[in-house]
Amino acid sequence: MSDRPIATTRSAAGMPTGKLAVWWVVVSEIVIFGGLLASYIMHRLAHSDWGEQAAHTNTWIGAFNTLVLLSSSLSAVLAHKAASEGNGPKAAKLLWLTILGAVTFVTVKGFEWAHEIELGYTITSSTFWSFYYTAAGLHAAHVIAGAIIMGIVAVAAAKNRELHRVELIGIYWHFVDLVWIFLFPLLYIAK
């Protein structure tokens, strides 16, 4: 009898069940974000005044956060490489670097929102701002959740345990980054 969790020893559809579960989560999240983004685009096309409202978002802050997330994806990829080579401590260090990117992203987002709210752009200011705060807030919640899970994975990886989980959290993290790649131009650039 193996002392490894059943999720790493069983296979469904030729894929370990842990990886299959992560992909199911990603697909369900695509449905959620896809619906939100499709709704945003339809409303944006129907309301020409949204361009004026979007002009109040700070493109430079959005671009900086994009760079932060893309950099954190690189460290997640390098963590997966280290884990696949059996180097858990190195994978853990790279995951902590990825978490630093998540914390930076959320901190910058918090200062950005505080400034926008101070200027009077709140979730109730207009439909554009409602979409903006909902989409960016939902994304930020996913960044926070990913960072927490990544911390748990990093602690185990530092002890050379459960290294397969490094890839699993990486899959989720790349999805979070991909969502931002859609949000950034829609919320910041399309003015």
DRENPA-3360 file (N, C-alpha, C; in nm, 2 decimals, always signed):
BEGIN
1 = MSDRPIAT = +0.08/-0.12/+0.00/+0.00/+0.00/+0.00/+0.09/+0.12/+0.00 ~ +0.06/+0.22/-0.09/+0.13/+0.34/-0.10/+0.09/+0.44/+0.01 ~ +0.19/+0.52/+0.05/+0.15/+0.62/+0.15/+0.12/+0.75/+0.08 ~ +0.12/+0.75/-0.05/+0.09/+0.87/-0.13/-0.06/+0.89/-0.14 ~ -0.11/+1.01/-0.15/-0.25/+1.03/-0.16/-0.31/+0.97/-0.29 ~ -0.43/+0.92/-0.28/-0.50/+0.86/-0.39/-0.50/+0.94/-0.51 ~ -0.51/+1.08/-0.49/-0.52/+1.17/-0.61/-0.39/+1.17/-0.69 ~ -0.28/+1.12/-0.64/-0.16/+1.11/-0.72/-0.13/+0.97/-0.77;
9 = TRSAAGMP = -0.21/+0.87/-0.72/-0.18/+0.74/-0.77/-0.29/+0.69/-0.86 ~ -0.40/+0.74/-0.86/-0.51/+0.70/-0.95/-0.50/+0.79/-1.07 ~ -0.57/+0.74/-1.18/-0.57/+0.81/-1.30/-0.71/+0.80/-1.37 ~ -0.75/+0.91/-1.42/-0.88/+0.92/-1.49/-0.85/+0.98/-1.63 ~ -0.90/+0.92/-1.73/-0.87/+0.97/-1.87/-0.72/+0.99/-1.90 ~ -0.64/+0.90/-1.84/-0.50/+0.90/-1.87/-0.43/+1.02/-1.80 ~ -0.49/+1.08/-1.70/-0.44/+1.20/-1.63/-0.45/+1.18/-1.48 ~ -0.35/+1.21/-1.40/-0.37/+1.20/-1.26/-0.49/+1.28/-1.21;
17 = TGKLAVWW = -0.56/+1.23/-1.12/-0.69/+1.29/-1.08/-0.67/+1.43/-1.02 ~ -0.55/+1.46/-0.96/-0.52/+1.59/-0.91/-0.52/+1.69/-1.02 ~ -0.45/+1.65/-1.13/-0.44/+1.74/-1.24/-0.57/+1.76/-1.31 ~ -0.65/+1.65/-1.32/-0.78/+1.66/-1.38/-0.87/+1.75/-1.30 ~ -0.86/+1.75/-1.17/-0.94/+1.83/-1.08/-0.90/+1.98/-1.10 ~ -0.77/+2.01/-1.12/-0.73/+2.15/-1.14/-0.79/+2.20/-1.27 ~ -0.79/+2.11/-1.37/-0.84/+2.15/-1.50/-0.99/+2.17/-1.50 ~ -1.06/+2.10/-1.41/-1.20/+2.12/-1.40/-1.23/+2.25/-1.33;
25 = VVVSEIVI = -1.15/+2.29/-1.23/-1.16/+2.42/-1.17/-1.14/+2.53/-1.27 ~ -1.03/+2.51/-1.35/-1.00/+2.62/-1.45/-1.12/+2.63/-1.55 ~ -1.17/+2.52/-1.60/-1.28/+2.53/-1.69/-1.40/+2.60/-1.63 ~ -1.43/+2.57/-1.50/-1.54/+2.64/-1.43/-1.52/+2.79/-1.42 ~ -1.39/+2.82/-1.39/-1.35/+2.96/-1.38/-1.36/+3.03/-1.52 ~ -1.33/+2.96/-1.63/-1.35/+3.02/-1.76/-1.49/+3.06/-1.78 ~ -1.58/+2.97/-1.74/-1.72/+3.00/-1.76/-1.76/+3.13/-1.68 ~ -1.71/+3.14/-1.56/-1.74/+3.26/-1.48/-1.69/+3.38/-1.54;
33 = FGGLLASY = -1.55/+3.38/-1.56/-1.49/+3.50/-1.62/-1.54/+3.53/-1.76 ~ -1.56/+3.42/-1.84/-1.61/+3.44/-1.98/-1.74/+3.51/-1.98 ~ -1.83/+3.47/-1.89/-1.96/+3.54/-1.89/-1.95/+3.68/-1.85 ~ -1.87/+3.71/-1.75/-1.84/+3.85/-1.70/-1.78/+3.93/-1.81 ~ -1.68/+3.88/-1.88/-1.62/+3.95/-1.99/-1.71/+3.97/-2.11 ~ -1.78/+3.87/-2.14/-1.88/+3.89/-2.26/-1.98/+3.99/-2.23 ~ -2.03/+3.99/-2.10/-2.13/+4.09/-2.06/-2.07/+4.23/-2.07 ~ -1.95/+4.24/-2.02/-1.87/+4.37/-2.02/-1.86/+4.42/-2.16;
41 = IMHRLAHS = -1.82/+4.34/-2.25/-1.80/+4.38/-2.39/-1.93/+4.42/-2.46 ~ -2.03/+4.34/-2.43/-2.16/+4.38/-2.49/-2.21/+4.52/-2.44 ~ -2.19/+4.54/-2.31/-2.23/+4.67/-2.25/-2.14/+4.78/-2.30 ~ -2.02/+4.75/-2.32/-1.92/+4.85/-2.36/-1.95/+4.90/-2.51 ~ -1.99/+4.80/-2.59/-2.03/+4.84/-2.73/-2.15/+4.92/-2.74 ~ -2.24/+4.90/-2.64/-2.37/+4.97/-2.64/-2.36/+5.11/-2.57 ~ -2.25/+5.14/-2.50/-2.25/+5.26/-2.43/-2.12/+5.33/-2.46 ~ -2.13/+5.43/-2.55/-2.01/+5.50/-2.60/-1.95/+5.59/-2.49;
49 = DWGEQAAH = -2.03/+5.62/-2.39/-1.97/+5.70/-2.28/-1.88/+5.63/-2.19 ~ -1.87/+5.50/-2.20/-1.78/+5.42/-2.12/-1.63/+5.45/-2.15 ~ -1.60/+5.49/-2.27/-1.47/+5.53/-2.30/-1.42/+5.65/-2.22 ~ -1.51/+5.74/-2.20/-1.48/+5.86/-2.11/-1.45/+5.82/-1.97 ~ -1.53/+5.72/-1.92/-1.52/+5.68/-1.78/-1.39/+5.59/-1.77 ~ -1.36/+5.51/-1.87/-1.24/+5.43/-1.87/-1.11/+5.51/-1.87 ~ -1.13/+5.63/-1.93/-1.01/+5.72/-1.94/-0.96/+5.76/-1.80 ~ -1.04/+5.74/-1.69/-0.99/+5.77/-1.56/-0.92/+5.65/-1.49;
57 = TNTWIGAF = -0.91/+5.54/-1.56/-0.82/+5.43/-1.51/-0.68/+5.46/-1.54 ~ -0.59/+5.42/-1.46/-0.45/+5.45/-1.47/-0.38/+5.34/-1.55 ~ -0.35/+5.36/-1.68/-0.29/+5.26/-1.77/-0.15/+5.22/-1.72 ~ -0.08/+5.31/-1.66/+0.06/+5.28/-1.62/+0.05/+5.18/-1.50 ~ -0.04/+5.20/-1.41/-0.06/+5.11/-1.30/-0.10/+4.97/-1.35 ~ -0.19/+4.97/-1.44/-0.24/+4.84/-1.50/-0.12/+4.77/-1.57 ~ -0.04/+4.85/-1.64/+0.07/+4.79/-1.71/+0.18/+4.74/-1.61 ~ +0.20/+4.81/-1.51/+0.29/+4.76/-1.40/+0.25/+4.63/-1.34;
65 = NTLVLLSS = +0.12/+4.62/-1.31/+0.06/+4.50/-1.25/+0.07/+4.39/-1.36 ~ +0.05/+4.42/-1.48/+0.07/+4.31/-1.59/+0.21/+4.26/-1.58 ~ +0.31/+4.35/-1.58/+0.45/+4.30/-1.57/+0.47/+4.22/-1.45 ~ +0.41/+4.26/-1.33/+0.43/+4.18/-1.21/+0.37/+4.04/-1.22 ~ +0.25/+4.03/-1.28/+0.19/+3.90/-1.30/+0.27/+3.81/-1.40 ~ +0.31/+3.87/-1.51/+0.39/+3.79/-1.60/+0.52/+3.74/-1.55 ~ +0.58/+3.83/-1.47/+0.71/+3.79/-1.40/+0.68/+3.67/-1.30 ~ +0.57/+3.68/-1.23/+0.53/+3.58/-1.13/+0.50/+3.45/-1.20;
73 = SLSAVLAH = +0.45/+3.45/-1.33/+0.43/+3.33/-1.40/+0.56/+3.27/-1.44 ~ +0.66/+3.35/-1.47/+0.80/+3.29/-1.50/+0.85/+3.22/-1.38 ~ +0.84/+3.28/-1.26/+0.89/+3.21/-1.14/+0.81/+3.08/-1.11 ~ +0.68/+3.08/-1.15/+0.60/+2.96/-1.13/+0.65/+2.85/-1.23 ~ +0.68/+2.89/-1.35/+0.74/+2.79/-1.45/+0.87/+2.73/-1.40 ~ +0.95/+2.82/-1.35/+1.08/+2.78/-1.30/+1.07/+2.69/-1.17 ~ +0.97/+2.72/-1.09/+0.94/+2.63/-0.98/+0.90/+2.49/-1.02 ~ +0.81/+2.49/-1.12/+0.77/+2.35/-1.18/+0.89/+2.28/-1.23;
81 = KAASEGNG = +0.98/+2.35/-1.30/+1.10/+2.28/-1.35/+1.19/+2.23/-1.24 ~ +1.20/+2.31/-1.13/+1.28/+2.26/-1.02/+1.22/+2.14/-0.95 ~ +1.08/+2.15/-0.94/+1.01/+2.03/-0.88/+1.02/+1.91/-0.96 ~ +1.01/+1.92/-1.09/+1.02/+1.81/-1.18/+1.16/+1.74/-1.18 ~ +1.26/+1.82/-1.14/+1.40/+1.77/-1.12/+1.42/+1.72/-0.98 ~ +1.32/+1.73/-0.89/+1.33/+1.67/-0.76/+1.39/+1.77/-0.66 ~ +1.40/+1.90/-0.70/+1.46/+2.00/-0.61/+1.35/+2.08/-0.54 ~ +1.29/+2.02/-0.44/+1.19/+2.09/-0.37/+1.22/+2.22/-0.30;
89 = PKAAKLLW = +1.34/+2.23/-0.24/+1.37/+2.36/-0.18/+1.39/+2.47/-0.28 ~ +1.44/+2.45/-0.40/+1.45/+2.55/-0.50/+1.31/+2.58/-0.55 ~ +1.23/+2.48/-0.57/+1.09/+2.51/-0.61/+1.02/+2.59/-0.51 ~ +1.04/+2.57/-0.38/+0.97/+2.65/-0.28/+1.02/+2.79/-0.29 ~ +1.15/+2.82/-0.30/+1.20/+2.95/-0.31/+1.13/+3.03/-0.43 ~ +1.12/+2.96/-0.54/+1.06/+3.02/-0.66/+0.91/+3.04/-0.64 ~ +0.84/+2.95/-0.56/+0.70/+2.98/-0.53/+0.69/+3.10/-0.44 ~ +0.78/+3.11/-0.35/+0.77/+3.23/-0.26/+0.79/+3.36/-0.34;
97 = LTILGAVT = +0.87/+3.35/-0.44/+0.89/+3.47/-0.53/+0.76/+3.49/-0.61 ~ +0.69/+3.39/-0.65/+0.56/+3.41/-0.72/+0.46/+3.47/-0.62 ~ +0.47/+3.43/-0.50/+0.38/+3.48/-0.40/+0.41/+3.63/-0.38 ~ +0.53/+3.67/-0.38/+0.57/+3.81/-0.37/+0.51/+3.89/-0.48 ~ +0.51/+3.83/-0.60/+0.44/+3.89/-0.71/+0.29/+3.91/-0.69 ~ +0.23/+3.81/-0.63/+0.08/+3.82/-0.59/+0.06/+3.93/-0.49 ~ +0.14/+3.93/-0.39/+0.13/+4.04/-0.28/+0.15/+4.18/-0.34 ~ +0.25/+4.19/-0.43/+0.27/+4.32/-0.50/+0.15/+4.36/-0.58;
105 = FVTVKGFE = +0.10/+4.27/-0.66/-0.02/+4.29/-0.74/-0.13/+4.35/-0.66 ~ -0.17/+4.27/-0.55/-0.28/+4.31/-0.47/-0.26/+4.44/-0.39 ~ -0.13/+4.46/-0.35/-0.10/+4.59/-0.28/-0.12/+4.71/-0.38 ~ -0.06/+4.70/-0.50/-0.08/+4.80/-0.59/-0.22/+4.83/-0.63 ~ -0.30/+4.72/-0.64/-0.44/+4.73/-0.67/-0.51/+4.80/-0.56 ~ -0.48/+4.77/-0.44/-0.54/+4.84/-0.32/-0.51/+4.99/-0.32 ~ -0.39/+5.03/-0.35/-0.36/+5.17/-0.36/-0.43/+5.24/-0.47 ~ -0.44/+5.17/-0.59/-0.51/+5.22/-0.70/-0.66/+5.24/-0.67;
113 = WAHEIELG = -0.72/+5.14/-0.61/-0.86/+5.16/-0.58/-0.88/+5.27/-0.48 ~ -0.80/+5.28/-0.38/-0.81/+5.38/-0.28/-0.81/+5.52/-0.35 ~ -0.72/+5.54/-0.44/-0.71/+5.66/-0.51/-0.83/+5.69/-0.60 ~ -0.88/+5.59/-0.67/-1.00/+5.60/-0.75/-1.12/+5.64/-0.67 ~ -1.13/+5.57/-0.55/-1.25/+5.60/-0.47/-1.24/+5.74/-0.41 ~ -1.12/+5.78/-0.38/-1.10/+5.92/-0.33/-1.14/+6.02/-0.43 ~ -1.12/+5.99/-0.56/-1.16/+6.07/-0.67/-1.31/+6.07/-0.70 ~ -1.38/+5.97/-0.63/-1.53/+5.96/-0.65/-1.57/+5.85/-0.74;
121 = YTITSSTF = -1.48/+5.77/-0.79/-1.51/+5.66/-0.88/-1.53/+5.53/-0.80 ~ -1.66/+5.51/-0.76/-1.69/+5.40/-0.67/-1.77/+5.29/-0.75 ~ -1.80/+5.18/-0.69/-1.87/+5.08/-0.76/-2.01/+5.12/-0.80 ~ -2.07/+5.22/-0.73/-2.20/+5.27/-0.76/-2.20/+5.40/-0.85 ~ -2.08/+5.44/-0.90/-2.07/+5.57/-0.98/-2.14/+5.55/-1.11 ~ -2.12/+5.43/-1.17/-2.18/+5.41/-1.31/-2.16/+5.26/-1.34 ~ -2.23/+5.22/-1.44/-2.22/+5.08/-1.48/-2.08/+5.04/-1.52 ~ -2.00/+5.13/-1.58/-1.86/+5.10/-1.61/-1.78/+5.07/-1.48;
129 = WSFYYTAA = -1.80/+5.15/-1.38/-1.72/+5.13/-1.26/-1.77/+5.01/-1.19 ~ -1.90/+4.97/-1.20/-1.95/+4.85/-1.14/-1.88/+4.73/-1.20 ~ -1.87/+4.73/-1.34/-1.80/+4.62/-1.40/-1.65/+4.62/-1.37 ~ -1.59/+4.74/-1.36/-1.45/+4.75/-1.33/-1.42/+4.69/-1.20 ~ -1.49/+4.73/-1.09/-1.46/+4.68/-0.96/-1.50/+4.53/-0.95 ~ -1.61/+4.49/-1.01/-1.65/+4.35/-1.00/-1.54/+4.26/-1.07 ~ -1.50/+4.29/-1.19/-1.41/+4.21/-1.27/-1.27/+4.21/-1.20 ~ -1.22/+4.33/-1.17/-1.09/+4.34/-1.11/-1.09/+4.28/-0.96;
137 = GLHAAHVI = -1.20/+4.30/-0.89/-1.21/+4.24/-0.76/-1.22/+4.09/-0.76 ~ -1.30/+4.03/-0.85/-1.30/+3.89/-0.87/-1.16/+3.83/-0.90 ~ -1.10/+3.90/-0.99/-0.96/+3.86/-1.03/-0.87/+3.87/-0.90 ~ -0.87/+3.98/-0.83/-0.79/+3.99/-0.71/-0.81/+3.88/-0.61 ~ -0.94/+3.85/-0.59/-0.98/+3.74/-0.50/-0.91/+3.61/-0.55 ~ -0.90/+3.58/-0.68/-0.83/+3.46/-0.73/-0.68/+3.47/-0.71 ~ -0.63/+3.59/-0.72/-0.48/+3.61/-0.69/-0.46/+3.58/-0.55 ~ -0.54/+3.63/-0.46/-0.52/+3.60/-0.31/-0.53/+3.45/-0.28;
145 = AGAIIMGI = -0.64/+3.39/-0.34/-0.66/+3.25/-0.31/-0.54/+3.17/-0.37 ~ -0.49/+3.20/-0.49/-0.38/+3.13/-0.55/-0.25/+3.15/-0.46 ~ -0.23/+3.27/-0.41/-0.11/+3.29/-0.32/-0.12/+3.21/-0.19 ~ -0.24/+3.20/-0.13/-0.25/+3.12/-0.01/-0.22/+2.97/-0.04 ~ -0.28/+2.92/-0.15/-0.26/+2.78/-0.18/-0.11/+2.76/-0.22 ~ -0.05/+2.85/-0.29/+0.09/+2.84/-0.32/+0.18/+2.84/-0.20 ~ +0.14/+2.91/-0.10/+0.22/+2.91/+0.03/+0.21/+2.77/+0.09 ~ +0.10/+2.71/+0.09/+0.08/+2.57/+0.14/+0.17/+2.47/+0.06;
153 = VAVAAAKN = +0.16/+2.49/-0.07/+0.25/+2.40/-0.16/+0.39/+2.43/-0.14 ~ +0.43/+2.55/-0.12/+0.57/+2.59/-0.10/+0.63/+2.53/+0.03 ~ +0.55/+2.53/+0.14/+0.59/+2.47/+0.26/+0.62/+2.32/+0.25 ~ +0.53/+2.25/+0.18/+0.56/+2.11/+0.15/+0.68/+2.09/+0.06 ~ +0.69/+2.17/-0.04/+0.79/+2.15/-0.14/+0.93/+2.17/-0.08 ~ +0.94/+2.27/+0.02/+1.06/+2.29/+0.09/+1.12/+2.17/+0.16 ~ +1.02/+2.08/+0.20/+1.06/+1.95/+0.26/+1.07/+1.84/+0.16 ~ +1.07/+1.87/+0.03/+1.07/+1.77/-0.08/+0.95/+1.68/-0.07;
161 = RELHRVEL = +0.83/+1.73/-0.03/+0.71/+1.66/-0.03/+0.61/+1.71/-0.13 ~ +0.53/+1.62/-0.18/+0.42/+1.66/-0.27/+0.46/+1.75/-0.38 ~ +0.57/+1.72/-0.44/+0.63/+1.81/-0.55/+0.54/+1.82/-0.67 ~ +0.45/+1.72/-0.69/+0.36/+1.72/-0.80/+0.26/+1.84/-0.79 ~ +0.24/+1.89/-0.67/+0.15/+2.00/-0.65/+0.20/+2.13/-0.70 ~ +0.33/+2.14/-0.72/+0.39/+2.26/-0.78/+0.33/+2.28/-0.92 ~ +0.32/+2.18/-1.00/+0.27/+2.19/-1.13/+0.12/+2.23/-1.12 ~ +0.05/+2.17/-1.03/-0.10/+2.20/-1.02/-0.13/+2.34/-0.99;
169 = IGIYWHFV = -0.05/+2.40/-0.89/-0.08/+2.54/-0.85/-0.03/+2.63/-0.97 ~ +0.07/+2.58/-1.04/+0.12/+2.66/-1.16/+0.01/+2.67/-1.27 ~ -0.06/+2.56/-1.29/-0.17/+2.56/-1.39/-0.27/+2.67/-1.35 ~ -0.31/+2.66/-1.22/-0.40/+2.76/-1.18/-0.35/+2.91/-1.19 ~ -0.22/+2.92/-1.15/-0.16/+3.06/-1.16/-0.16/+3.11/-1.30 ~ -0.13/+3.02/-1.40/-0.12/+3.07/-1.54/-0.26/+3.11/-1.58 ~ -0.36/+3.04/-1.53/-0.50/+3.08/-1.57/-0.53/+3.22/-1.51 ~ -0.49/+3.25/-1.39/-0.51/+3.38/-1.32/-0.44/+3.49/-1.41;
177 = DLVWIFLF = -0.32/+3.46/-1.45/-0.25/+3.55/-1.54/-0.32/+3.58/-1.67 ~ -0.37/+3.47/-1.73/-0.44/+3.48/-1.86/-0.56/+3.57/-1.84 ~ -0.63/+3.55/-1.74/-0.75/+3.64/-1.72/-0.71/+3.78/-1.71 ~ -0.60/+3.81/-1.65/-0.56/+3.95/-1.64/-0.52/+4.00/-1.78 ~ -0.46/+3.92/-1.86/-0.43/+3.96/-2.00/-0.55/+4.00/-2.08 ~ -0.67/+3.95/-2.04/-0.79/+4.00/-2.10/-0.84/+4.12/-2.03 ~ -0.83/+4.13/-1.90/-0.89/+4.24/-1.83/-0.81/+4.37/-1.85 ~ -0.68/+4.36/-1.86/-0.60/+4.48/-1.87/-0.64/+4.56/-2.00;
185 = PLLYIAK = -0.64/+4.51/-2.12/-0.68/+4.59/-2.23/-0.82/+4.64/-2.22 ~ -0.91/+4.55/-2.17/-1.06/+4.59/-2.17/-1.08/+4.70/-2.07 ~ -1.01/+4.70/-1.95/-1.04/+4.80/-1.85/-0.95/+4.92/-1.85 ~ -0.83/+4.90/-1.91/-0.73/+5.01/-1.91/-0.70/+5.07/-2.04 ~ -0.69/+4.99/-2.14/-0.64/+5.04/-2.27/-0.75/+5.09/-2.36 ~ -0.86/+5.02/-2.37/-0.97/+5.05/-2.46/-1.05/+5.17/-2.41 ~ -1.00/+5.29/-2.44/-1.06/+5.41/-2.39/-1.12/+5.48/-2.51;
% end
